[in-house]
Amino acid sequence: MGIVWTEEAIGDLEEILAYYYAEAGPATAQAVEERIVAEIMALTTFPERIRTSDRVPGARELVVRRLPYVVFVKGVPDGVVVLNVVHTARKFPE
């Protein structure tokens, strides 16, 4: 079972990391990246453990612990597709 990132999800993560890099420094940006990626990678063993999404039909929402982010993913037969990484204060989808 694998993890596939959409271009949109990669762009979301890059924007998040750029913000933390500029506002809090490279160590904080790296810590944020490690937490988000670790939470996503943990889905390879049991992707159904996260709630279904009311906002994105057919997707599930992974709340990143201790960070204000939600990751929208879709289960596929051979893994998980990461659709978006969104700040909890952001109205999504618009």
C-alpha positions, 0 to 999 in steps of 0.5 A: 500500500502506497501514498500518492500526493497530488500536485495540489497537495504538494503545493499546499505543503510547500506553502505551509513550509514556506510560511513556517520557514519565514515566520519561525525558522527552518527548524520549525518548518522541518518539525511541521513537515515531519509531523504532517508527513508522519501522520499521512504515512501512518495511514498505510496500515489503516486508512479507514481510521479517519473520518469521512469528509462532509466537505469533499465527497468520497474523501476522508479527513485526517486531523494532524495532531497538535497542528492546525491542519486537516489532510484530505485523502482518498482511499484507492485499492493499492493505497491512499491519495493525498488530495489537499493539506488545509489549515483549519481556519481556511474555508475549504473547499471555496 
